[in-house]
Amino acid sequence: MSENTLNWRIVDDIAAELGAKDYARAKWRQSGRGVPAEWKIKIAQAMMARGVPVSLSDFDRLPENPGRIAA
């Protein structure tokens, strides 16, 4: 994804659409965790289907952000 535009809001929204539970998505943002490989693939495929280029390595650059995503 160009210039690291992948963020937790996007990850959270798409993962929710794909069926990831709230508690699981909150865990992904905790220290030492991250998005599981299975979900990285699902989210990346969904984004690419929408015409948004993204690589799996983009997920590794997401900052730790525990807790809820502000609305």
Rosetta blueprint (number, residue, H / E / L):
1 M L
2 S H
3 E H
4 N H
5 T L
6 L L
7 N L
8 W H
9 R H
10 I H
11 V H
12 D H
13 D H
14 I H
15 A H
16 A H
17 E H
18 L L
19 G L
20 A L
21 K L
22 D H
23 Y H
24 A H
25 R H
26 A H
27 K H
28 W H
29 R L
30 Q L
31 S L
32 G L
33 R L
34 G L
35 V L
36 P L
37 A H
38 E H
39 W H
40 K H
41 I H
42 K H
43 I H
44 A H
45 Q H
46 A H
47 M H
48 M H
49 A H
50 R L
51 G L
52 V L
53 P L
54 V L
55 S L
56 L H
57 S H
58 D H
59 F H
60 D H
61 R L
62 L L
63 P L
64 E L
65 N L
66 P L
67 G L
68 R L
69 I L
70 A L
71 A L
